[in-house]
């Protein structure tokens, strides 16, 4: 094991997700030693967009200690993912540094997650690249137009212009592992929904208006209209299959008032 070049071990560890990287510390010999040292070096790029001033602020956070440090103090090769968020007011003093949209584009171009991007074998939020655009602003539209290489998004859009930009972003995004939409100006375009969910094993959580404890899952959806096979398991659960579809839909109305939809492959008989 010690005959493996150190630079090779390091390059492999940088490609791992956070949980796998932690587990690799227990590997004997050189591999475990390199993994342990590397864990202290790896950071996440954090970018806050200030909604009031329409400005971006960036810093780096250690994945090991969660300490926030200046971006200039970290080598970009050790920044393995990023988080861009729309947050409440925060302390903009160092290590936070104001950057422009162009600066952000340059950073993402040089970072490993964009330069050597590959599909994840599993979804682990701490290892993902995320965009949280809770409050629509002019900068939000600029971020959508950048076609960011994100794995998960949290969005809210209360205007026609922002929603149009968001829909174009979602339709052209690479595979997304988590999508949260808190509010929309109008119903999403069918092409956007198709792009997000077509033949994918996904889970969808909805909070319907007007739901009560006595509501049934069929109060909110006309399954017979859109599905060729509908099986009502209980008042709160339905399994539906569309003719020719590869996946079946399982819908459950929970006691918490949300509707959980999951698309899965049909069971083999």
C-alpha positions in Angstrom: 0.0 0.0 0.0 2.9 2.4 0.7 4.2 1.9 -2.8 1.2 4.0 -4.1 2.4 7.6 -4.9 1.3 10.1 -2.3 0.0 12.5 -5.0 -2.3 9.7 -6.3 -3.8 9.0 -2.9 -4.4 12.7 -2.4 -6.1 13.1 -5.8 -8.4 10.1 -5.1 -9.3 11.5 -1.6 -10.2 14.8 -3.1 -12.8 13.1 -5.3 -14.5 11.3 -2.4 -17.6 12.5 -0.6 -17.3 13.7 3.0 -18.3 10.4 4.6 -16.0 8.3 2.4 -13.1 10.7 3.1 -13.6 10.3 6.9 -13.8 6.5 6.6 -10.6 6.4 4.6 -8.7 7.7 7.6 -8.9 4.2 9.1 -7.1 2.6 6.2 -3.6 1.5 7.3 -0.3 2.7 6.0 0.2 5.7 3.7 -3.4 6.0 2.6 -4.8 6.6 6.0 -2.1 9.1 6.9 -2.6 11.1 3.7 -6.4 11.1 4.3 -6.0 12.4 7.8 -3.8 15.2 6.8 -6.0 16.1 3.8 -9.1 16.3 6.0 -7.7 19.4 7.7 -7.0 21.1 4.4 -10.3 20.6 2.6 -12.7 23.5 2.6 -16.1 24.6 1.2 -16.5 27.9 -0.6 -19.3 29.8 1.0 -20.9 32.8 -0.8 -23.6 35.0 0.7 -25.6 37.3 -1.5 -26.8 40.3 0.4 -30.3 41.0 -0.6 -30.4 44.7 0.5 -27.1 45.8 -1.1 -27.1 43.4 -4.0 -23.5 42.3 -3.2 -21.7 39.0 -2.9 -19.4 38.0 0.0 -17.1 35.0 0.0 -15.1 33.0 2.5 -13.9 29.4 3.0 -15.1 27.0 5.7 -13.2 24.0 6.9 -15.1 20.7 6.5 -13.3 19.4 9.6 -13.7 22.2 12.1 -16.3 24.4 10.5 -14.0 27.4 11.1 -14.5 30.3 8.5 -11.3 31.6 7.1 -10.2 34.0 4.3 -10.5 32.6 0.8 -7.0 33.8 0.1 -5.6 31.5 2.8 -6.8 28.3 1.1 -5.6 26.6 -2.1 -8.4 26.3 -4.6 -7.4 22.6 -5.2 -8.6 21.9 -1.6 -12.0 23.5 -2.1 -14.2 20.6 -3.1 -17.6 22.1 -3.1 -19.5 25.4 -2.7 -22.6 26.8 -1.1 -24.2 30.0 -2.4 -27.0 31.3 -0.1 -29.3 34.2 0.4 -29.1 34.9 4.1 -30.2 37.3 6.7 -27.8 40.2 7.7 -24.4 38.8 8.8 -21.0 40.2 9.9 -19.3 41.3 6.7 -15.9 41.9 8.4 -12.9 39.7 7.5 -12.6 36.8 6.7 -15.6 37.7 4.5 -14.5 39.4 1.3 -16.7 41.2 -1.2 -16.6 39.7 -4.7 -18.3 40.3 -8.1 -20.3 37.9 -10.2 -17.3 37.8 -12.5 -15.0 36.9 -9.6 -17.4 34.1 -8.7 -17.3 32.7 -12.2 -13.5 32.7 -12.2 -13.5 30.9 -8.8 -15.9 28.2 -10.0 -13.9 27.7 -13.2 -10.7 27.0 -11.2 -12.3 24.9 -8.5 -12.2 21.1 -8.7 -16.0 20.6 -8.6 -16.4 22.4 -11.9 -13.1 21.6 -13.6 -13.4 17.8 -12.9 -17.2 17.3 -12.4 -18.7 13.8 -12.3 -22.0 12.3 -11.2 -22.3 11.4 -7.5 -22.9 7.7 -6.6 -25.0 9.0 -3.6 -26.4 12.2 -2.3 -24.7 13.7 0.8 -25.5 17.3 1.4 -22.2 18.2 3.0 -20.4 17.2 -0.1 -22.7 18.8 -2.6 -22.6 22.1 -4.5 -25.8 24.1 -3.5 -27.6 27.2 -4.4 -30.1 28.7 -1.9 -32.0 31.6 -3.6 -34.8 32.2 -1.0 -35.2 35.9 -1.8 -35.4 36.8 -5.5 -33.0 39.7 -6.5 -31.2 41.0 -9.5 -28.1 39.0 -8.4 -30.3 35.9 -8.2 -31.1 36.2 -11.9 -27.4 36.6 -12.7 -26.7 33.4 -10.8 -29.3 31.6 -12.8 -27.8 32.7 -16.0 -24.4 31.4 -15.0 -25.6 27.8 -15.3 -24.0 26.9 -11.9 -22.9 23.2 -11.6 -25.1 22.6 -8.6 -26.3 19.4 -7.0 -29.1 20.8 -4.9 -31.2 24.0 -5.0 -33.6 25.8 -2.7 -35.6 28.4 -4.6 -38.4 31.0 -4.2 -39.6 33.3 -7.0 -42.4 35.9 -6.7 -42.2 37.6 -10.1 -42.7 36.5 -13.6 -39.1 37.5 -14.6 -37.4 35.6 -11.8 -39.5 32.5 -12.4 -38.7 32.5 -16.1 -35.0 32.7 -15.4 -35.3 29.9 -12.7 -37.2 27.6 -15.1 -34.6 28.0 -17.8 -31.9 27.3 -15.2 -33.7 24.1 -14.0 -34.3 22.8 -17.5 -30.7 23.1 -18.4 -29.1 22.1 -15.1 -27.1 18.9 -14.7 -28.6 16.1 -12.6 -30.1 17.6 -9.4 -30.3 15.5 -6.2 -32.5 17.8 -4.2 -34.9 20.6 -5.3 -36.9 22.7 -2.8 -39.3 25.4 -4.1 -40.9 27.4 -1.4 -43.0 29.7 -3.5 -43.8 30.4 -7.2 -45.3 33.2 -9.1 -47.4 30.7 -11.1 -47.4 27.0 -11.8 -44.1 25.6 -13.2 -44.0 24.9 -16.9 -44.6 21.2 -17.8 -41.3 21.1 -19.6 -39.5 22.2 -16.4 -41.3 19.5 -14.4 -40.4 16.9 -17.0 -36.8 17.9 -17.1 -36.6 17.6 -13.3 -38.4 14.2 -12.9 -38.5 12.3 -16.2 -37.8 8.6 -15.6 -35.9 9.4 -12.3 -36.4 7.8 -8.9 -37.3 10.9 -7.0 -39.1 12.0 -3.9 -41.4 15.0 -3.8 -42.9 16.7 -0.7 -45.8 19.1 -1.1 -47.7 21.3 1.4 -51.2 21.7 0.0 -53.4 24.7 0.8 -56.6 24.0 2.7 -55.5 20.6 4.0 -57.2 19.3 7.2 -56.9 16.2 9.4 -59.8 14.6 7.6 -58.4 15.2 4.1 -57.7 12.3 1.8 -54.8 12.1 -0.7 -57.4 11.8 -3.5 -58.8 15.2 -2.5 -55.7 16.9 -4.1 -55.1 14.7 -7.2 -57.3 13.1 -9.8 -55.3 9.9 -10.2 -57.8 8.2 -12.5 -57.5 11.0 -15.0 -53.7 10.7 -15.4 -52.8 7.1 -14.5 -54.0 3.8 -16.1 -53.6 1.8 -12.8 -54.6 3.2 -9.4 -54.5 1.2 -6.2 -55.9 2.9 -3.1 -54.2 1.2 -0.1 -55.7 3.4 2.6 -57.4 6.8 2.9 -54.0 8.4 2.9 -52.0 6.2 0.5 -52.2 5.6 -3.2 -50.0 3.7 -5.7 -50.4 4.8 -9.4 -48.8 3.6 -12.6 -49.0 5.4 -16.0 -49.2 3.1 -19.0 -45.7 2.8 -20.6 -44.0 4.4 -17.7 -40.9 2.8 -16.2 -41.6 4.0 -12.6 -44.6 3.7 -10.3 -45.8 6.6 -8.1 -46.5 6.1 -4.4 -48.3 9.0 -2.7 -48.9 9.4 1.0 -50.7 12.2 2.9 -49.0 12.3 6.3 -50.3 13.3 9.7 -48.0 16.4 9.6 -50.1 17.8 6.7 -47.7 17.2 3.8 -48.0 15.0 0.8 -45.0 12.7 0.0 -44.6 11.4 -3.6 -42.0 8.9 -4.5 -41.3 7.4 -7.9 -39.8 3.9 -7.8 -39.3 0.9 -10.1 -42.2 -1.6 -9.9 -41.5 -4.7 -7.8 -40.4 -7.8 -9.6 -42.9 -10.6 -9.4 
